[in-house]
Amino acid sequence: MGHKKTPRSDKSGPPFPTKEEILAFIEESPTKVGRREVARAFHIRGKDRYRLKDLFRELAREGKISSRADDKRDRKGALPPVLVIEIYDVDLDGDLLARPTVWRREEEPPAILLEPDPRMRPAPGPGDRILARLSRRDDGAYEARTIRRLDKAPRSILGIFRRGPAGNRLEPTDKRARKDYAVPEAASLGAADGELVLAESMPEPRGRHFGLKPVKIVERIGDAVAAGALSLIAIHEQGLPHVFSDAALAAAEDAGPVELGRREDLRQVPLVTIDGADARDFDDAVFAEPLGTAEKGEGWHLIVAIADVAHYVQPGSALDRAAYERGNSTYFPDRVVPMLPEKLSNGWCSLVPDEERPCMAVHLWINAEGNLKRWKFVRGLMRSASRLTYEQVQDARDGRGDVKTSALLETVIVPLYGAFQALAAARDKRGTLDLDLPERRIILGPEGDVTGIGLRERLDSHRLIEEFMITANVAAASELERLRRPCMYRVHDRPDPVKLEALSEVLESFDLRLAKGQVIKPRTLTSILKQVAGHEDSHLVSELILRSQAQAQYSPENIGHFGLALTKYAHFTSPIRRYADLLVHRALIAGLNLGAGALPEDAAATFGDAGDHISSCERRSAVAERDATDRFTALFLSERVGETAQGRIAGATKAGLFVELEETGADGFIPMSTLPDDYYDHDITHHCLTGRRWGRQYQLGEKIVVRIREANPVTGGVILQILEEEDDTENDGGGNNRADGKSGDWHPLGRTGRQATGRRTTARRTAKSKSRKAKKSTKARGKRRK
């Protein structure tokens, strides 16, 4: 290409590519490019892969490529020149608005405007898929020219049906939709006003190009604000596959018990499952026993047994295709969208007590310090001794056992905690990143209504299972490396240096030092968390550190797991609900010759695409779960509109403030337009809004008092207004505290005159402070003259 090439460490290979060559390769590629594609194109192997990784980081810091760790790279902010797009709306000027049909990033895709094409009859409209050629405008948006129209299935639209004097309408639940749809009476299916319905696009009358697009109702779901409908909205919006094919259901129905055969007999081992009280499937069981005497401290022998999903879900089968399409199970407050049919997930692949179940098990031997010394994977047949909950196990450990746990205390529970203490010590010595952030829990009544919102309690029994699972996962990755078999690693990249630099600047305001340029390790960040533990700003610091982290993902390329401080890690422990674990099971079965259900020999070639797919499915499920939780929370708060609540600023943006309510953990939004009168600047580095005129500052993590103005269960939106304490020192005695002299004792959205946190940062206080300093300076000058 005419560029000087950098010599490479591997003398037998071609020269290492330059930045210019890599950027040219990315620019010329019709699709997004990752390190894997660059390494393949330039024949980069061995240690040179680390050089390539560093080069990608450098290009990201320079702003020449995207810095996102969870996506393949492209020119920063760029879409490929040819792309399949979907028209989703028409703006006020009649221009067609489109978006990519596939978009796996968290942020919104750039705007795409489809230029009119007089050759297309009928003209395209919302729901049409177009193969288009894109060109980027100066404002970052794209213009698209049609290459060809693609076939499309009838577009489904979930929305609220409204009857009115001007005709029937459908209000979409999709937050991105800007317009309603018209519903002809003949196509209304008799829906009632306010009912949640599923609709499909209808062909428009010939020659009609104005007004609302017509749709027909194809399914009446029911009350839009009923708890049962809220998860359905999230399922539809995220496009979660939730209906199994007849072939997959038939295969699940045909499943049955297995014979011992060549399997290891674990039926006499007192393996127990420990899960949440509301769990319906039990895919892991644990056991521990000391090696030698406790006084000698010779270590522990552990067994982690996992449901043998690979026995029932064979590669290429209908069940396998369904599981791959879903990627994982998705959990909502009132239901689960499972990766496998219920006949398997709650039946033959669930380790229910006192019933024989096939399993994949790993024997683990750790020393007294909790370090993993050796392991052995087997295919077994087990019988769970008991189904226990986290609370039961913890109560038994704390001396409050019930009939069931008291019988298991000395033989089962005490050894489990002994092994856990050793593993926890090893974890502390290793120096992991411990971000113990609270998680919301929706509490439902017998009729499915929301009776409360709480925070999930985190007990030592939770940590016990977590440490056992982590150890088994490390063993799985290590065994596959030993066998030289393909492995679907769970990887977590190091934090982006740009984000760390921004984090360092913010931490300095808390007198916390994160030295610039140092190699950041998980223990570095954990030490900062320990410094602020119990402090009022600990929540803020935890959030800032969380935001600086890369996103974990699945990949056949091992870059380690930063957060856990592990060099190799693969998910092995939940094949019922994660397809990545099923791939790891199959690879182990193949490498150890453990029978049917092994990974096909040619599967390694598709591991890269599989990793991208299941990582995308995981993000999709996370968004759906969060959206559903927001909707259930909004339903709970809809009966508390007008009440006040304590909150903490969880985010500052140009549009306003995100607030987390302390009692419920609910997320609400304060629009910028409703903040006390001022022009606010958004400081993205320090996560705050600062008023230019009065100096009010709203900082991430600060406590505020808010009033609940609106809670919409359909969209999950909660709108808040900020309440500020009245400041008598700034009131002129006549009920005015505004510079313009207008009455301001009670602002429509709350009292004005003091910053929400109570910190005195207004311009008037600043002026008073300067005045006092000036007086002191004048006196000092007078003394010097004397």
KARAKA-V180120 format. One record per backbone hydrogen bond with DSSP energy under -0.5 kcal/mol. NH is the residue of the N-H (numbers start at 1). CO is the residue of the C=O. E is the energy in kcal/mol with one decimal. If there is no record, write none. Layout:
BEGIN
nh->[NH NH]
co->[CO CO]
e->[E E]
END
This chain:
BEGIN
nh->[6 11 13 16 22 23 24 25 26 27 28 29 33 38 39 40 41 42 43 44 45 48 49 50 51 52 53 54 55 56 57 58 59 60 61 62 63 64 65 66 71 73 76 78 83 85 85 86 87 88 89 91 94 96 97 98 99 101 112 113 114 114 115 115 120 121 127 128 129 130 131 132 132 133 134 134 135 137 140 142 143 144 145 147 148 150 157 159 160 161 161 162 167 168 169 170 171 172 173 174 177 181 182 183 184 184 187 188 191 194 195 196 197 198 199 200 201 202 208 209 215 216 217 218 219 221 221 222 224 226 229 230 230 231 232 233 234 235 236 237 238 239 240 249 250 251 252 253 254 255 263 264 266 266 269 271 272 273 275 279 283 285 286 287 289 291 292 297 298 298 300 301 302 302 303 304 305 305 306 307 308 309 311 312 312 313 314 317 321 322 323 324 325 326 327 329 330 332 332 337 338 344 345 346 348 349 350 351 351 352 354 355 357 359 360 361 361 362 363 364 365 366 366 367 370 373 374 376 378 380 380 381 382 383 384 384 385 386 388 388 390 393 394 395 396 397 398 399 400 406 407 408 409 412 413 414 416 417 418 419 420 421 422 423 424 425 426 427 428 429 430 431 432 433 434 435 436 437 441 443 443 444 445 448 451 451 452 454 456 459 462 463 464 465 466 467 468 469 470 471 472 473 474 475 476 477 478 479 480 481 482 483 484 484 485 489 489 490 491 491 492 496 500 501 502 503 504 505 506 507 508 509 509 510 511 512 514 518 520 523 524 525 526 527 528 529 530 531 532 533 535 538 541 542 543 544 545 546 547 548 548 549 550 553 555 558 559 561 562 562 565 565 566 570 571 577 578 579 582 583 584 585 586 587 588 589 590 591 592 593 593 594 599 603 604 605 606 607 610 611 612 613 614 615 616 617 618 619 620 621 622 623 624 625 626 627 628 629 630 631 632 633 634 635 636 637 638 639 640 641 642 643 645 647 648 649 650 651 653 656 657 658 659 660 661 661 662 665 668 668 669 670 671 672 674 675 680 681 683 683 684 687 688 689 690 691 692 695 698 699 700 701 702 704 705 706 707 708 709 709 710 712 713 716 717 719 720 721 723 724 727 728 730 731 731 732 737 741 744 745 747 750 752 755 758 761 763 766 767 768 769 770 771 772 773 774 775 776 777 778 779 780 781 782 783 784 785 786]
co->[16 9 10 6 18 19 20 21 22 23 24 25 73 34 35 36 37 38 40 39 43 45 46 47 47 48 49 50 51 52 53 54 55 56 57 58 60 59 59 74 68 33 64 75 132 83 130 99 128 97 97 95 91 114 89 112 86 84 98 142 96 112 113 144 117 119 87 125 150 85 148 83 130 145 81 132 143 141 137 111 135 113 133 131 131 129 199 197 171 159 195 169 164 183 162 181 160 170 158 158 174 170 213 168 182 215 184 185 188 161 192 222 159 219 157 216 155 214 205 207 182 200 187 198 198 196 219 196 194 223 226 226 227 227 228 229 230 231 232 233 234 236 235 245 246 247 248 249 250 252 260 379 264 381 266 269 286 386 388 276 281 305 272 303 301 299 290 293 291 293 366 289 300 364 287 362 285 303 360 283 358 307 308 308 309 309 312 314 317 318 319 320 321 322 323 577 337 330 335 330 336 341 341 342 343 344 347 282 349 350 384 352 382 380 306 359 378 304 376 302 374 300 364 371 367 365 365 363 361 359 378 264 357 266 352 355 271 271 273 386 275 389 390 391 392 393 394 396 395 402 403 404 405 408 408 409 412 413 414 415 416 417 418 419 420 421 422 423 424 425 426 427 427 563 432 433 434 435 454 441 452 442 449 445 443 449 443 441 439 457 459 459 460 461 462 463 464 465 466 467 468 469 470 471 472 473 474 475 476 477 478 479 480 481 480 487 555 569 489 553 560 548 496 497 498 499 500 501 502 503 504 505 506 507 508 507 512 515 518 431 521 521 522 523 524 525 526 527 528 530 532 535 537 538 539 540 541 542 543 544 545 546 493 491 489 556 557 566 492 560 561 562 561 473 488 574 574 327 578 579 580 581 582 583 584 585 586 587 588 589 590 589 586 600 601 602 603 604 606 607 608 609 610 611 612 613 614 615 616 617 618 619 620 621 622 623 624 625 626 627 628 629 630 631 632 633 634 636 637 638 708 640 706 704 660 702 658 658 656 653 670 651 668 648 659 666 646 661 659 666 718 657 669 655 671 672 678 690 681 688 682 683 683 698 681 696 679 691 689 697 687 649 699 647 723 645 721 643 707 719 719 717 711 712 712 710 669 707 705 722 752 726 727 727 728 736 742 738 735 735 750 747 744 759 755 759 694 762 763 764 765 766 767 768 769 770 771 772 773 774 775 776 777 778 779 780 781 782]
e->[-1.3 -1.1 -1.5 -1.6 -2.1 -2.9 -2.2 -2.2 -2.4 -2.5 -2.3 -1.2 -3.2 -2.0 -3.1 -2.1 -2.4 -2.4 -0.6 -2.6 -0.5 -1.5 -1.8 -1.3 -1.0 -2.1 -2.1 -2.3 -2.2 -2.3 -2.0 -2.2 -2.3 -2.1 -2.5 -1.8 -1.4 -2.4 -0.8 -1.7 -0.5 -1.7 -0.9 -3.4 -2.3 -0.6 -2.9 -2.9 -2.5 -2.4 -1.4 -2.5 -2.0 -0.7 -2.9 -2.6 -1.7 -1.9 -0.9 -2.8 -2.3 -0.5 -0.6 -2.7 -2.0 -0.7 -3.8 -2.3 -0.6 -2.9 -2.8 -2.7 -0.7 -2.7 -3.0 -0.5 -2.0 -3.1 -1.5 -2.5 -2.7 -2.7 -2.4 -3.0 -1.6 -2.9 -2.9 -2.2 -2.7 -0.5 -2.8 -2.9 -1.8 -0.5 -2.9 -2.2 -2.7 -0.7 -2.3 -0.5 -1.1 -1.8 -2.3 -1.9 -0.5 -0.5 -1.7 -1.6 -1.8 -3.5 -1.9 -3.5 -2.7 -2.8 -3.0 -2.3 -1.2 -2.0 -2.1 -0.6 -2.3 -2.5 -3.0 -3.1 -1.6 -2.6 -0.6 -1.5 -1.1 -1.2 -1.5 -0.8 -0.9 -0.7 -0.5 -1.7 -1.5 -2.6 -2.4 -2.8 -2.0 -1.0 -2.2 -2.3 -2.4 -2.1 -2.0 -2.1 -1.6 -1.0 -2.7 -2.7 -0.9 -2.7 -1.2 -2.8 -1.9 -2.1 -2.1 -1.6 -0.6 -2.4 -2.4 -1.4 -1.9 -2.6 -0.7 -1.2 -0.7 -0.8 -2.4 -2.9 -0.5 -3.2 -2.3 -2.0 -2.6 -0.5 -3.1 -1.7 -1.7 -2.0 -0.9 -0.6 -0.9 -2.5 -0.8 -2.0 -2.5 -2.0 -2.4 -2.5 -2.1 -1.8 -2.8 -2.1 -2.3 -0.5 -2.8 -2.9 -0.9 -1.8 -2.6 -2.2 -1.4 -2.4 -1.8 -3.9 -0.5 -2.3 -2.8 -1.1 -2.4 -2.5 -3.1 -0.5 -2.7 -1.9 -3.1 -2.9 -2.4 -2.4 -0.5 -1.9 -2.1 -2.9 -1.3 -1.8 -2.9 -2.9 -0.5 -2.2 -2.5 -0.5 -0.6 -0.6 -3.4 -0.6 -3.0 -0.7 -1.3 -2.3 -2.3 -2.6 -2.4 -2.3 -2.0 -1.4 -3.7 -2.4 -1.1 -0.7 -0.9 -2.4 -2.0 -3.2 -1.6 -2.2 -2.1 -2.4 -2.2 -2.4 -1.4 -2.4 -3.0 -1.8 -1.9 -2.2 -2.4 -2.2 -2.3 -1.8 -0.7 -3.0 -0.8 -0.9 -0.9 -1.6 -2.9 -0.5 -2.9 -0.6 -3.3 -1.9 -2.7 -0.7 -1.3 -2.5 -2.9 -0.6 -0.5 -1.6 -2.4 -1.8 -2.2 -2.6 -2.2 -2.6 -2.4 -2.2 -2.0 -2.4 -2.3 -2.1 -2.0 -2.1 -2.4 -2.7 -2.1 -1.8 -2.2 -2.4 -0.6 -0.6 -2.6 -1.1 -1.9 -2.4 -0.7 -2.7 -2.2 -0.6 -2.2 -2.2 -1.8 -2.5 -2.5 -1.7 -1.7 -2.5 -1.5 -0.6 -1.1 -1.6 -1.7 -2.3 -0.5 -1.1 -0.7 -0.5 -1.1 -1.2 -2.3 -2.2 -1.0 -1.9 -2.2 -1.5 -1.2 -0.6 -2.5 -1.9 -2.3 -2.3 -2.1 -2.4 -2.4 -2.3 -2.2 -0.9 -0.5 -1.4 -0.5 -2.4 -2.0 -0.6 -0.6 -3.1 -2.6 -0.6 -0.7 -1.0 -2.1 -0.7 -0.5 -1.0 -1.5 -2.3 -1.1 -1.9 -1.8 -2.5 -2.4 -2.2 -2.1 -2.5 -2.3 -2.6 -2.2 -0.5 -0.7 -2.2 -1.8 -1.6 -0.5 -0.9 -1.6 -1.2 -2.5 -2.7 -1.9 -2.4 -2.7 -1.7 -2.0 -2.4 -2.0 -2.0 -2.4 -2.5 -2.3 -2.3 -2.2 -2.9 -2.3 -2.7 -2.4 -2.3 -2.4 -2.0 -2.6 -2.4 -2.5 -2.2 -2.0 -2.4 -1.6 -0.8 -2.4 -0.6 -3.0 -2.1 -2.5 -2.8 -2.0 -2.7 -2.8 -1.5 -2.8 -0.6 -2.3 -2.9 -2.8 -3.0 -0.6 -2.9 -2.3 -2.2 -3.2 -0.5 -2.6 -3.2 -0.6 -3.2 -1.7 -1.5 -0.6 -2.7 -0.6 -2.7 -0.9 -0.8 -1.6 -2.0 -2.1 -3.3 -2.8 -0.8 -2.9 -0.6 -2.2 -3.3 -2.2 -2.4 -0.6 -2.6 -2.5 -2.6 -0.7 -2.3 -1.8 -2.9 -0.7 -2.5 -0.7 -2.4 -2.7 -2.0 -2.8 -0.5 -0.6 -0.7 -1.3 -0.6 -0.7 -2.8 -0.5 -1.7 -1.4 -1.1 -0.8 -2.3 -0.7 -0.6 -2.1 -1.4 -1.1 -2.1 -2.5 -2.4 -2.6 -2.4 -2.3 -2.4 -2.2 -2.4 -2.3 -2.2 -2.3 -2.3 -2.4 -2.3 -2.1 -2.3 -2.3 -2.1 -2.1 -2.1]
END
